[in-house]
């Protein structure tokens, strides 16, 4: 040690004091002086690593540990794993933890965090369950919150059924995680109620802190509000959801993951509308560090939406580039291929789109449903209805669905392929006969099949369906009537046999008030009753007929210049141009009035300038104008005076109006 310098003991005292005060920068200076004296002091190196970690200098701390790995050994296993975790090197952090000679509680805590980041939720849940069971300290509430987050992630991303772990929702974090788990199970109403409860708990918790401003409270509530908006969006309340999303965006929260998810959800609401707003929002999804804040499925959804946005904004090359990249990252996922096919359809290349989908289908038969439905739609666009039917019938899991049966029957009927439509009914009925005999869906299909066959004259084939329906409900008179009608054309003996089951006429008679029935709203044809005559209009003698009053016809109005003695023009109904005596308009009537002088000069003005006429006529003095006479002419005519107003001044308003012409003096 240099003479005059502080002793090692005093430096350690300084380190201890700074550590207790949280002044890690001064502690590092003191430790540097200690290490100058004793370079390989394990305690000093360990303290230096801790100070660097507390200061957020994770790279520098990791360099110190790697440089002095032989000296430090297993003393800094936790610090090394933690630095790797904070630097997003989760694989390295996992190896460091697993290589530790002893699994301490703090290593297990970190192990759970690493497993959660790697989305190994089942193992993570086991770690936290063990920690909660075997430890009792002040961090128990944090462990329960982490365990609830793991359960919520499993519910959302793996669709794992929820388990009751006995976690009391006393904090807003626990309540929020419970709501996320309910969202994963599709219980949206319950999830929204939990989120509202979490908001109340958060406000109550933050109200106890006097240093918290209203902006700080709103920033803390941003994640809850964003999740509430997501639930509203799933419920179809898009306007309310969009309002909440925009409120979160305006707060500019520091969590880049929250901003990215909120912006992405706004883009999904905008769809192909308001694309300029979507282009601004999509920048928030590409912020630095987003990939470490979100789950893989969230990042995947954001990338898919970027490709769709490129398609909607007519950026074909960008759309193809993004979708190809997504396909290479997710080779078995159908959405990138569907985006490429949609882009080809926008370019009117339906044939290439079908080829692309067929190629993907050959390589990934497990994704057949979505691909085949799209192919059928493209075939319909091209007018190939039969090919579309063949593709739809090849989707085995949808063959018995009511919607699929309806679509196929409609398309076969359009192509006048009645046998094909009946075969579709037959396959669907056979499925329900084997899986759900007598169910409502089964009987509904049988009835629709019977009605379809009767409509197209296949009464012989409809008989078996009608008979099956009637056996299910022998009191169904309507089905029995249909059955007898069908048998009457096929087998009269059976028609007679079944007619015995019809109820008697007495049993079918009902006490019906005919007048009330005719006066009801549904009656179309009603007997007209004679109006009842009251008072003086009653006939005095029986049998006296009522005299109908005749309406007086109004006389038509005649023109004002109508002359009853004159013979009307027989061509008066024709337009003037089509009448025989029409000679067209007379042109050149005022031709002699056009002068050859200055522009705007009239014949009257030229006459005034004729010397021979001036000599013979007495001179006239100019008269005051009324202020609204002739239009402005050329400068030949002198300006006229304005008529004085009642106030003694000139009428400036009219004068200014006349000046707008700009060709001469005041008129």
DORO-484282 format. One line per 4 residues: their letters; for each residue y, z, x of C-alpha. Coordinates in Angstrom, 1 decimal. Example, Ala and Ser with C-alpha at 12.3 -4.5 7.8 and 13.67 -1.06 7.14 Angstrom:
<nodes>
AS) -4.5:7.8:12.3  -1.1:7.1:13.7 .
</nodes>
This chain:
<nodes>
XXXX) 0.0:0.0:0.0  3.4:-0.9:1.3  5.6:2.0:2.4  8.1:3.1:-0.3 .
XXXX) 6.1:1.5:-3.2  4.7:3.4:-6.2  1.3:5.0:-5.8  -1.8:3.7:-7.6 .
XXXX) -1.9:6.9:-9.6  1.7:6.4:-10.9  0.8:2.7:-11.7  -2.2:3.9:-13.8 .
XXXX) 0.1:6.3:-15.5  2.4:3.4:-16.3  -0.5:1.3:-17.6  -1.7:4.2:-19.9 .
XXXX) 1.8:4.7:-21.3  2.5:1.0:-21.9  -0.9:0.7:-23.6  -0.2:3.5:-26.0 .
XXXX) 3.2:2.0:-26.8  1.9:-1.6:-27.2  4.0:-2.9:-24.4  1.3:-5.1:-22.8 .
XXXX) 3.7:-7.2:-20.8  4.8:-4.2:-18.7  1.2:-3.0:-18.5  0.2:-6.4:-17.0 .
XXXX) 2.9:-6.1:-14.3  1.6:-2.6:-13.3  -2.0:-3.9:-13.3  -1.0:-6.9:-11.1 .
XXXX) 0.3:-4.4:-8.6  -2.9:-2.3:-8.8  -5.0:-5.4:-8.2  -3.0:-6.3:-5.1 .
XXXX) -4.2:-3.1:-3.6  -7.7:-3.2:-5.0  -8.6:-6.7:-5.8  -12.1:-6.1:-7.3 .
XXXX) -11.3:-3.0:-9.3  -13.5:-3.4:-12.4  -11.4:-1.1:-14.6  -8.1:-2.9:-13.6 .
XXXX) -9.7:-6.3:-14.3  -11.0:-5.1:-17.6  -7.6:-3.7:-18.6  -5.9:-6.9:-17.6 .
XXXX) -8.3:-8.9:-19.8  -7.6:-6.6:-22.8  -3.8:-6.8:-22.2  -4.0:-10.6:-22.1 .
XXXX) -6.1:-10.7:-25.3  -3.6:-8.4:-27.1  -0.8:-10.7:-26.0  -2.6:-13.7:-27.4 .
XXXX) -3.2:-15.3:-24.0  -6.8:-16.2:-24.7  -7.1:-19.0:-22.1  -5.7:-16.9:-19.3 .
XXXX) -8.0:-14.0:-20.2  -11.0:-16.3:-20.2  -10.0:-17.6:-16.8  -9.8:-14.1:-15.4 .
XXXX) -13.3:-13.3:-16.8  -14.8:-16.5:-15.4  -13.2:-16.0:-12.0  -14.5:-12.4:-11.7 .
XXXX) -17.7:-12.9:-13.6  -19.9:-11.4:-10.8  -17.7:-8.3:-10.6  -17.2:-7.8:-14.4 .
XXXX) -20.8:-8.7:-15.4  -21.6:-7.6:-19.0  -18.6:-5.3:-19.2  -16.5:-7.9:-21.0 .
XXXX) -19.1:-9.7:-23.2  -17.2:-8.9:-26.4  -13.8:-9.9:-24.9  -15.3:-13.2:-23.7 .
XXXX) -17.0:-14.0:-27.0  -13.8:-13.1:-28.9  -11.6:-15.4:-26.7  -14.0:-18.3:-27.2 .
XXXX) -14.0:-17.7:-30.9  -10.2:-17.6:-31.0  -10.1:-20.8:-29.0  -12.4:-22.4:-31.6 .
XXXX) -15.3:-22.7:-29.2  -17.7:-21.2:-31.8  -20.9:-22.6:-30.2  -20.0:-21.0:-26.8 .
XXXX) -19.1:-17.7:-28.6  -22.4:-17.7:-30.3  -24.3:-18.1:-27.0  -22.2:-15.3:-25.4 .
XXXX) -23.0:-12.9:-28.2  -26.8:-13.8:-28.3  -27.0:-13.3:-24.5  -25.5:-9.7:-24.7 .
XXXX) -27.9:-7.0:-23.4  -27.0:-4.8:-26.3  -25.7:-5.6:-29.8  -22.9:-3.2:-30.5 .
XXXX) -21.2:-2.9:-33.9  -18.1:-4.8:-32.7  -20.4:-7.6:-31.4  -22.1:-7.7:-34.8 .
XXXX) -18.7:-7.9:-36.6  -17.8:-10.9:-34.4  -21.3:-12.4:-34.8  -20.7:-12.4:-38.6 .
XXXX) -17.3:-14.1:-38.2  -18.9:-16.8:-35.9  -21.8:-17.4:-38.4  -19.2:-17.7:-41.3 .
XXXX) -17.2:-20.3:-39.3  -20.4:-22.2:-38.6  -21.3:-22.1:-42.3  -24.5:-20.3:-41.8 .
XXXX) -23.9:-18.2:-44.8  -27.3:-16.7:-45.4  -27.5:-15.2:-41.9  -23.9:-14.1:-42.2 .
XXXX) -24.6:-12.2:-45.4  -27.5:-10.4:-43.8  -25.3:-9.3:-40.9  -22.6:-7.9:-43.1 .
XXXX) -25.1:-6.2:-45.4  -26.7:-4.4:-42.4  -23.2:-3.4:-41.1  -22.2:-1.9:-44.5 .
XXXX) -25.5:-0.1:-44.8  -25.5:1.4:-41.3  -21.9:2.2:-40.5  -19.3:4.5:-42.0 .
XXXX) -15.8:4.2:-40.7  -12.3:3.1:-41.7  -13.3:-0.6:-41.6  -15.7:-0.4:-44.5 .
XXXX) -13.3:-2.1:-46.9  -12.8:-5.0:-44.5  -16.6:-5.5:-44.2  -17.0:-5.5:-48.0 .
XXXX) -14.2:-8.1:-48.3  -15.9:-10.3:-45.7  -19.2:-9.9:-47.5  -17.6:-11.0:-50.8 .
XXXX) -16.1:-14.0:-49.0  -19.6:-15.0:-47.8  -21.0:-14.7:-51.4  -18.1:-16.8:-52.7 .
XXXX) -18.7:-19.5:-50.1  -22.4:-19.6:-50.9  -21.6:-20.0:-54.6  -19.0:-22.8:-54.0 .
XXXX) -20.6:-24.9:-51.3  -24.3:-24.2:-51.7  -24.4:-23.5:-55.5  -26.4:-20.3:-54.8 .
XXXX) -26.6:-18.0:-57.9  -24.5:-15.0:-57.7  -26.0:-11.6:-56.8  -24.6:-8.3:-57.9 .
XXXX) -24.0:-6.5:-54.6  -22.2:-3.5:-56.1  -18.8:-4.4:-54.6  -16.1:-2.6:-56.5 .
XXXX) -13.0:-4.9:-57.0  -10.4:-2.3:-56.1  -8.4:-4.6:-53.9  -6.9:-7.9:-54.6 .
XXXX) -8.9:-9.5:-51.8  -12.2:-8.4:-53.4  -11.0:-9.5:-56.8  -9.9:-12.9:-55.4 .
XXXX) -13.3:-13.5:-53.7  -15.1:-12.6:-57.0  -13.0:-15.2:-58.8  -14.0:-17.8:-56.1 .
XXXX) -17.6:-17.0:-56.7  -17.2:-17.5:-60.5  -15.5:-20.9:-59.9  -18.6:-22.0:-57.9 .
XXXX) -20.8:-21.1:-60.9  -18.5:-23.0:-63.3  -17.2:-19.9:-65.2  -13.6:-21.1:-65.2 .
XXXX) -12.2:-18.8:-67.9  -13.7:-15.7:-66.3  -12.4:-16.9:-62.9  -8.9:-17.4:-64.2 .
XXXX) -8.9:-13.8:-65.6  -10.1:-12.4:-62.3  -7.3:-14.3:-60.5  -4.7:-12.9:-62.8 .
XXXX) -6.1:-9.4:-62.1  -5.9:-10.1:-58.4  -2.3:-11.1:-58.7  -1.5:-7.8:-60.5 .
XXXX) -3.3:-5.8:-57.8  -1.5:-7.7:-55.1  2.0:-7.1:-56.6  1.2:-3.4:-57.1 .
XXXX) -0.1:-3.1:-53.5  2.9:-4.8:-51.9  5.4:-2.9:-54.1  4.5:0.2:-52.1 .
XXXX) 5.9:-1.4:-48.9  9.7:-1.1:-49.0  10.1:-3.7:-46.2  8.5:-6.5:-48.3 .
XXXX) 11.0:-8.9:-49.9  10.4:-11.0:-52.9  9.8:-14.0:-50.7  7.2:-12.1:-48.7 .
XXXX) 5.4:-11.2:-52.0  5.4:-14.8:-53.2  4.1:-16.0:-49.8  1.2:-13.5:-50.1 .
XXXX) 0.5:-14.6:-53.6  0.5:-18.3:-52.7  -3.3:-18.5:-52.1  -3.9:-16.8:-55.5 .
XXXX) -1.5:-19.2:-57.3  -3.1:-22.2:-55.6  -6.5:-21.2:-56.8  -5.2:-20.6:-60.3 .
XXXX) -3.8:-24.1:-60.3  -7.2:-25.4:-59.2  -8.9:-23.7:-62.1  -6.3:-25.1:-64.5 .
XXXX) -6.9:-28.6:-63.0  -10.6:-28.2:-63.7  -9.8:-27.2:-67.2  -7.7:-30.3:-67.8 .
XXXX) -4.4:-28.5:-67.8  -3.0:-30.9:-65.1  0.7:-30.4:-65.9  0.5:-26.6:-65.5 .
XXXX) -1.6:-27.0:-62.4  0.9:-29.5:-60.8  3.7:-27.1:-61.4  1.9:-24.3:-59.6 .
XXXX) 0.9:-26.5:-56.8  4.5:-27.6:-56.2  5.7:-24.0:-56.2  3.2:-23.3:-53.4 .
XXXX) 4.3:-26.3:-51.4  8.0:-25.3:-51.7  7.2:-21.8:-50.2  6.0:-23.6:-47.0 .
XXXX) 3.3:-21.0:-46.2  2.2:-20.6:-42.6  -1.5:-21.1:-43.5  -2.1:-24.8:-42.7 .
XXXX) -5.4:-24.7:-44.5  -3.7:-23.6:-47.8  -1.1:-26.3:-47.5  -3.7:-28.9:-46.8 .
XXXX) -5.9:-28.0:-49.8  -2.8:-27.7:-52.1  -1.5:-31.1:-51.0  -4.9:-32.7:-51.4 .
XXXX) -5.2:-31.4:-55.0  -1.8:-32.8:-55.9  -3.0:-36.2:-54.6  -6.1:-36.0:-56.8 .
XXXX) -3.8:-35.4:-59.8  -1.5:-38.3:-58.9  -4.5:-40.7:-58.5  -3.1:-44.3:-58.5 .
XXXX) 0.2:-43.1:-59.9  3.2:-41.7:-57.9  1.7:-43.0:-54.7  4.9:-42.4:-52.7 .
XXXX) 4.6:-38.6:-53.5  1.0:-38.8:-52.4  1.9:-40.5:-49.1  4.3:-37.6:-48.4 .
XXXX) 1.7:-35.0:-49.3  -1.1:-36.6:-47.3  0.8:-35.7:-44.1  0.2:-32.0:-44.8 .
XXXX) -3.5:-32.6:-44.8  -3.4:-33.8:-41.1  -1.6:-30.7:-39.7  -2.8:-29.3:-36.4 .
XXXX) -5.6:-26.8:-36.7  -6.6:-27.8:-40.2  -10.1:-28.6:-39.1  -10.7:-25.0:-38.0 .
XXXX) -9.4:-23.5:-41.3  -11.4:-25.4:-43.9  -15.1:-25.9:-44.7  -16.8:-29.2:-43.9 .
XXXX) -17.0:-30.2:-47.6  -13.2:-29.6:-47.9  -12.5:-31.8:-44.9  -14.8:-34.4:-46.2 .
XXXX) -13.1:-34.5:-49.6  -9.7:-34.8:-47.9  -10.9:-37.8:-45.8  -12.3:-39.5:-48.9 .
XXXX) -9.0:-39.1:-50.7  -7.1:-40.6:-47.7  -9.3:-43.7:-47.9  -8.7:-43.9:-51.7 .
XXXX) -5.0:-43.5:-51.2  -5.0:-46.4:-48.7  -6.8:-48.5:-51.3  -4.3:-47.6:-54.0 .
XXXX) -1.3:-48.4:-51.7  -2.8:-51.9:-50.8  -3.5:-50.9:-47.2  -6.8:-52.9:-47.1 .
XXXX) -7.4:-52.7:-43.4  -6.6:-49.0:-43.3  -9.0:-48.4:-46.2  -11.8:-50.3:-44.6 .
XXXX) -11.3:-48.5:-41.3  -11.3:-45.0:-42.9  -14.3:-45.8:-45.2  -16.3:-47.2:-42.2 .
XXXX) -15.6:-44.1:-40.2  -16.6:-41.9:-43.1  -19.8:-43.9:-43.5  -20.7:-43.4:-39.8 .
XXXX) -20.1:-39.7:-40.2  -22.0:-39.4:-43.5  -24.5:-42.3:-43.5  -26.4:-41.1:-46.6 .
XXXX) -23.3:-40.3:-48.7  -22.6:-42.9:-51.4  -18.8:-42.5:-51.7  -17.8:-44.4:-48.5 .
XXXX) -19.8:-47.4:-49.7  -18.4:-47.1:-53.2  -14.8:-47.1:-51.7  -15.6:-50.2:-49.7 .
XXXX) -17.0:-51.9:-52.8  -13.9:-51.0:-54.8  -11.7:-52.5:-52.1  -13.7:-55.7:-52.2 .
XXXX) -13.4:-55.8:-56.0  -9.6:-55.5:-55.7  -9.8:-58.6:-53.5  -11.9:-60.4:-56.2 .
XXXX) -15.0:-60.4:-54.0  -17.5:-59.0:-56.6  -20.4:-60.9:-55.0  -19.9:-59.3:-51.6 .
XXXX) -19.5:-55.9:-53.3  -22.9:-56.2:-55.0  -24.5:-57.2:-51.7  -23.0:-54.2:-49.9 .
XXXX) -24.3:-51.8:-52.6  -27.7:-53.4:-52.6  -27.9:-53.0:-48.8  -27.0:-49.4:-49.0 .
XXXX) -29.5:-48.9:-51.9  -32.3:-50.3:-49.8  -31.6:-47.8:-47.0  -30.8:-44.8:-49.2 .
XXXX) -33.0:-44.9:-52.4  -32.2:-41.2:-53.1  -28.6:-42.2:-54.0  -29.8:-44.8:-56.5 .
XXXX) -28.1:-43.5:-59.6  -24.4:-43.8:-58.6  -25.0:-47.1:-56.8  -26.9:-48.7:-59.6 .
XXXX) -24.4:-47.7:-62.2  -21.7:-49.4:-60.1  -23.8:-52.5:-59.6  -24.4:-52.8:-63.4 .
XXXX) -20.6:-52.5:-64.0  -20.0:-55.3:-61.5  -22.6:-57.5:-63.1  -20.9:-57.0:-66.5 .
XXXX) -17.6:-58.0:-64.9  -19.2:-61.2:-63.8  -20.7:-61.8:-67.2  -24.4:-61.3:-66.1 .
XXXX) -25.4:-59.0:-69.0  -29.1:-59.4:-68.5  -28.9:-58.4:-64.8  -26.9:-55.4:-65.7 .
XXXX) -29.5:-54.3:-68.3  -32.3:-54.7:-65.6  -30.4:-52.6:-63.2  -29.7:-49.9:-65.8 .
XXXX) -33.3:-49.8:-66.9  -34.4:-49.2:-63.3  -32.6:-45.8:-63.3  -35.6:-43.6:-64.3 .
XXXX) -33.7:-40.3:-64.7  -31.3:-41.9:-67.3  -33.7:-44.0:-69.3  -34.1:-41.5:-72.1 .
XXXX) -30.5:-40.4:-72.3  -28.7:-41.2:-75.5  -25.8:-42.8:-73.8  -28.0:-45.1:-71.7 .
XXXX) -30.1:-46.1:-74.8  -26.9:-46.8:-76.7  -25.4:-49.0:-73.9  -28.7:-50.9:-73.4 .
XXXX) -29.2:-51.6:-77.1  -25.6:-52.8:-77.4  -25.9:-55.2:-74.5  -29.3:-56.5:-75.6 .
XXXX) -27.8:-57.1:-79.1  -24.9:-59.0:-77.6  -27.5:-61.2:-75.8  -29.4:-61.5:-79.1 .
XXXX) -32.5:-60.0:-77.4  -33.7:-57.9:-80.3  -37.2:-57.3:-78.6  -35.5:-55.9:-75.5 .
XXXX) -33.4:-53.5:-77.6  -36.5:-52.3:-79.5  -38.4:-51.8:-76.3  -35.6:-49.5:-75.1 .
XXXX) -35.9:-47.5:-78.2  -39.7:-47.4:-77.7  -39.5:-46.0:-74.2  -37.0:-43.3:-75.1 .
XXXX) -39.0:-42.2:-78.1  -42.2:-42.1:-76.1  -40.4:-39.8:-73.5  -39.3:-37.4:-76.2 .
XXXX) -42.6:-37.5:-77.9  -44.2:-36.3:-74.7  -41.5:-33.9:-73.5  -39.6:-32.6:-76.6 .
XXXX) -41.6:-33.6:-79.8  -39.8:-32.9:-83.0  -36.5:-32.0:-81.3  -33.1:-33.1:-82.7 .
XXXX) -32.7:-35.7:-80.0  -36.2:-37.1:-80.7  -35.6:-37.5:-84.5  -32.2:-38.9:-84.0 .
XXXX) -33.6:-41.7:-81.8  -36.4:-42.4:-84.3  -33.8:-42.7:-87.1  -31.6:-45.0:-85.0 .
XXXX) -34.6:-47.1:-84.1  -35.6:-47.5:-87.7  -32.1:-48.4:-88.9  -31.8:-51.0:-86.1 .
XXXX) -35.1:-52.6:-87.1  -34.2:-52.7:-90.7  -30.8:-54.2:-89.9  -32.5:-57.0:-88.0 .
XXXX) -35.3:-57.6:-90.5  -38.1:-55.9:-88.7  -39.2:-53.9:-91.7  -42.9:-54.0:-90.7 .
XXXX) -42.0:-52.3:-87.4  -39.6:-49.9:-89.0  -42.3:-48.5:-91.4  -43.9:-46.3:-88.7 .
XXXX) -40.6:-44.8:-87.7  -39.6:-44.1:-91.3  -43.0:-42.6:-92.1  -42.7:-40.3:-89.0 .
XXXX) -39.3:-39.2:-90.1  -40.4:-38.5:-93.7  -43.4:-36.4:-92.5  -40.9:-34.2:-90.6 .
XXXX) -39.0:-33.6:-93.9  -40.7:-34.6:-97.1  -37.7:-33.5:-99.1  -35.6:-36.3:-97.5 .
XXXX) -35.1:-38.6:-100.5  -32.9:-41.1:-98.5  -35.7:-41.7:-95.9  -38.3:-41.9:-98.6 .
XXXX) -36.2:-44.6:-100.4  -35.9:-46.5:-97.1  -39.6:-46.2:-96.6  -40.5:-47.5:-100.1 .
XXXX) -38.0:-50.4:-99.7  -39.6:-51.4:-96.4  -43.2:-51.1:-97.8  -42.2:-53.2:-100.9 .
XXXX) -42.0:-56.2:-98.6  -44.9:-55.4:-96.4  -47.5:-53.5:-98.5  -46.8:-53.1:-102.2 .
XXXX) -49.7:-50.7:-102.8  -48.3:-48.2:-100.2  -44.9:-48.7:-101.8  -46.3:-47.6:-105.1 .
XXXX) -48.1:-44.7:-103.5  -45.0:-43.4:-101.9  -42.9:-44.0:-105.0  -44.9:-41.2:-106.6 .
XXXX) -43.2:-38.8:-104.3  -39.8:-39.6:-105.7  -38.3:-36.9:-107.9  -38.1:-37.5:-111.6 .
XXXX) -35.0:-38.7:-113.4  -34.5:-35.3:-115.0  -34.6:-33.6:-111.6  -32.1:-36.1:-110.2 .
XXXX) -29.6:-35.7:-113.0  -26.6:-33.6:-112.3  -23.8:-32.3:-114.5  -21.1:-34.6:-113.4 .
XXXX) -17.6:-34.6:-114.9  -16.8:-38.4:-114.9  -13.1:-37.9:-115.5  -12.8:-35.5:-112.6 .
XXXX) -14.8:-37.9:-110.4  -12.6:-40.8:-111.3  -9.4:-38.8:-110.7  -10.5:-37.7:-107.3 .
XXXX) -8.9:-39.0:-104.1  -12.0:-40.9:-103.0  -12.2:-43.0:-106.3  -11.4:-46.7:-105.6 .
XXXX) -12.0:-48.3:-109.0  -10.8:-46.1:-111.9  -10.7:-46.8:-115.7  -7.1:-47.1:-116.8 .
XXXX) -6.3:-44.8:-119.7  -3.7:-45.5:-122.3  -0.6:-43.4:-121.9  -0.3:-40.6:-124.4 .
XXXX) 2.7:-41.0:-126.7  4.5:-37.8:-127.7  7.4:-36.9:-130.0  9.1:-39.6:-132.0 .
XXXX) 7.2:-42.5:-130.5  4.0:-41.5:-132.4  3.0:-44.1:-135.1  3.9:-43.0:-138.6 .
XXXX) 0.8:-44.5:-140.2  -2.7:-44.5:-138.9  -3.7:-47.8:-137.3  -0.1:-48.9:-136.7 .
XXXX) 0.0:-50.8:-133.4  2.5:-49.9:-130.7  5.2:-52.5:-130.1  5.7:-53.3:-126.5 .
XXXX) 9.2:-53.6:-125.2  10.0:-56.9:-123.6  12.0:-56.7:-120.3  15.2:-58.7:-120.3 .
XXXX) 15.4:-61.4:-117.7  18.5:-61.2:-115.5  20.5:-64.5:-115.3  20.9:-65.8:-111.9 .
XXXX) 24.4:-65.8:-110.2  26.3:-69.1:-110.1  28.6:-70.2:-107.3  32.3:-69.5:-107.8 .
XXXX) 33.3:-73.2:-107.8  30.5:-74.1:-110.3  31.5:-76.8:-112.7  29.1:-77.0:-115.7 .
XXXX) 30.3:-80.6:-116.5  29.7:-82.0:-113.0  26.3:-83.3:-112.0  24.8:-81.1:-109.2 .
XXXX) 24.2:-82.7:-105.8  20.5:-83.7:-105.7  20.4:-83.2:-101.9  22.0:-79.7:-102.1 .
XXXX) 18.8:-78.1:-100.9  18.7:-80.1:-97.6  20.6:-79.2:-94.5  23.8:-81.0:-94.0 .
XXXX) 22.5:-83.1:-91.1  19.6:-84.4:-93.2  21.7:-85.6:-96.2  22.1:-89.3:-96.7 .
XXXX) 25.9:-89.2:-96.8  26.3:-87.2:-93.5  28.2:-89.2:-90.9  28.5:-86.6:-88.2 .
XXXX) 31.6:-84.9:-86.9  34.8:-86.9:-86.4  35.7:-87.0:-82.8  39.0:-87.8:-81.1 .
XXXX) 41.1:-86.4:-83.9  43.5:-84.6:-81.6  43.2:-87.0:-78.7  46.8:-88.1:-79.0 .
XXXX) 47.9:-84.5:-78.6  46.5:-84.2:-75.0  49.3:-84.6:-72.4  49.1:-85.9:-68.9 .
XXXX) 51.4:-83.3:-67.4  50.8:-80.0:-65.6  47.7:-78.0:-66.5  48.3:-76.1:-69.7 .
XXXX) 51.2:-78.2:-71.0  50.9:-79.2:-74.6  52.4:-82.0:-76.6  55.0:-79.7:-78.2 .
XXXX) 56.1:-78.7:-74.7  56.4:-82.3:-73.6  58.5:-83.2:-76.7  60.9:-80.5:-75.8 .
XXXX) 61.4:-82.0:-72.4  62.1:-85.5:-73.8  65.9:-86.2:-73.2  66.3:-88.6:-76.1 .
XXXX) 65.1:-86.0:-78.6  67.2:-83.2:-77.1  70.4:-85.2:-77.4  69.9:-85.9:-81.1 .
XXXX) 68.9:-82.3:-82.1  71.2:-79.3:-82.0  70.5:-76.6:-79.3  68.5:-73.6:-80.3 .
XXXX) 68.7:-70.1:-78.9  65.5:-68.2:-77.9  64.3:-65.8:-80.6  62.8:-62.4:-80.0 .
XXXX) 59.0:-62.4:-80.2  56.9:-60.0:-82.2  55.0:-59.2:-79.1  51.7:-60.9:-80.2 .
XXXX) 52.4:-64.6:-80.5  51.5:-67.5:-78.2  49.1:-67.2:-75.3  50.5:-67.4:-71.7 .
XXXX) 51.2:-70.9:-70.5  52.4:-72.5:-67.3  55.7:-71.5:-65.7  57.5:-74.2:-67.5 .
XXXX) 58.3:-72.1:-70.5  60.7:-69.1:-69.8  59.4:-65.7:-70.6  60.1:-64.2:-74.0 .
XXXX) 61.6:-60.8:-74.6  59.4:-58.0:-76.0  60.2:-56.7:-79.4  61.8:-53.2:-79.0 .
XXXX) 59.7:-50.4:-80.3  60.9:-47.6:-82.6  61.5:-45.4:-79.6  63.8:-47.9:-78.0 .
XXXX) 61.5:-48.8:-75.1  59.3:-51.8:-74.6  55.7:-52.1:-75.7  54.2:-51.8:-72.3 .
XXXX) 50.6:-51.5:-73.5  50.6:-54.9:-75.1  52.5:-56.4:-72.2  50.0:-55.2:-69.8 .
XXXX) 47.2:-56.7:-71.9  48.9:-60.1:-71.9  49.5:-60.0:-68.2  45.7:-60.0:-67.6 .
XXXX) 45.7:-63.8:-68.2  47.5:-64.4:-64.9  48.6:-68.0:-65.6  52.2:-67.6:-66.7 .
XXX) 54.9:-65.2:-67.7  54.9:-62.5:-70.4  54.2:-63.8:-73.9 .
</nodes>
